[in-house]
Structures are given as structure tokens and as C-alpha cells.
């Protein structure tokens, strides 16, 4: 299973816009999770989530986002590609 995609707040905002342009609308999924960045990245959901990461005084807080149920099938196939395209695009800036 693909790991959660953990992004800083600014990266998350850009990635959310990028996804919207590709036809996927990320929306709030569930309660915040906390721990180390690694713990949040490997947090077990039923399927991978995009997590907005916030630094806290001690550790991190992650806010999980997902797409609508009707988009799930195509989302799971496209998430790795979207992630790779997004980071490649940002490296070329």
C-alpha cells in the first residue's frame, strides 16, 4: 500500500490546487493526528491520505485529506503520478 503523502502547509495548498486542476478535489477527511513526521506518514488509514503537516511545540500535527468516494478508484491509481509530477514541476522552478 502507498504511504500517506505528508506535505507542509504551503506545499499542501499548492498540491491541492494542482489536484483540482487535474480533476480531484481534496477535502477534509478526519480528526487531526499527532506524532513524529514518520509516524504521521505511516499512520494506517483504509487507503492513503494527503496530510497537511503543521509543526507544534512538541512534534507535529497532521490533518488528513481525501477525495470524494466516487473519485476513489481513479485517485488511488493517479496519486503516485500526481505526486511525482507535482514535485518534478516544483524542482524545475
C-alpha positions in Angstrom: 0.0 0.0 0.0 1.2 3.5 -0.8 2.2 5.6 2.2 0.4 8.8 3.1 1.6 11.9 1.3 2.8 14.4 4.0 3.2 18.0 2.9 4.0 21.3 4.7 1.1 23.8 4.8 2.4 25.7 1.8 3.1 22.6 -0.2 -0.3 21.3 0.6 -2.0 24.4 -0.6 -0.2 24.2 -4.0 -0.8 20.4 -4.2 -4.5 20.9 -3.5 -4.7 23.4 -6.4 -2.7 21.1 -8.6 -5.1 18.2 -7.9 -8.1 20.4 -8.5 -6.7 21.3 -11.9 -6.4 17.6 -12.6 -10.0 16.9 -11.6 -9.5 15.8 -8.0 -10.9 17.8 -5.1 -9.2 17.2 -1.8 -11.4 17.7 1.2 -11.0 17.4 5.0 -11.2 13.7 6.0 -10.9 13.1 9.7 -9.6 14.3 13.1 -6.1 15.6 13.3 -3.3 13.1 14.2 -0.2 13.9 16.1 3.3 12.4 16.5 6.6 12.5 14.6 6.6 13.2 10.9 7.4 9.5 10.3 4.5 8.3 12.5 2.1 10.5 10.6 3.4 9.4 7.2 2.9 5.8 8.2 -0.4 6.2 10.1 -2.7 3.5 9.0 -5.9 4.6 7.2 -8.0 2.4 5.0 -6.3 4.0 2.0 -3.5 6.6 1.6 -4.3 10.2 2.6 -2.8 13.6 1.7 -1.8 15.1 5.1 -1.2 18.8 5.8 1.6 18.9 8.3 1.9 21.5 11.0 4.8 21.9 13.4 3.8 22.0 17.0 5.8 22.9 20.1 6.4 19.2 20.6 6.2 17.1 17.5 3.8 17.5 14.6 0.0 17.6 13.8 -1.3 16.2 10.6 -4.7 17.0 9.1 -5.8 14.2 6.7 -7.5 15.0 3.4 -9.0 12.7 0.8 -11.2 12.8 -2.3 -14.9 12.1 -2.7 -15.9 8.4 -2.6 -16.9 8.5 -6.3 -13.3 9.5 -7.2 -11.5 6.9 -5.1 -10.9 4.3 -7.8 -9.1 6.7 -10.2 -7.5 8.6 -7.3 -5.6 5.6 -6.0 -4.2 5.0 -9.5 -3.3 8.7 -10.1 -1.9 9.7 -6.6 1.6 8.4 -7.2 1.7 10.1 -10.7 0.3 13.3 -9.3 2.8 13.3 -6.5 5.7 12.7 -8.9 4.5 15.4 -11.4 4.0 17.9 -8.6 7.4 17.5 -7.1 9.1 17.4 -10.5 7.3 20.6 -11.5 8.4 22.3 -8.3 12.0 21.2 -8.7 12.2 23.0 -12.1 11.3 26.4 -10.7 
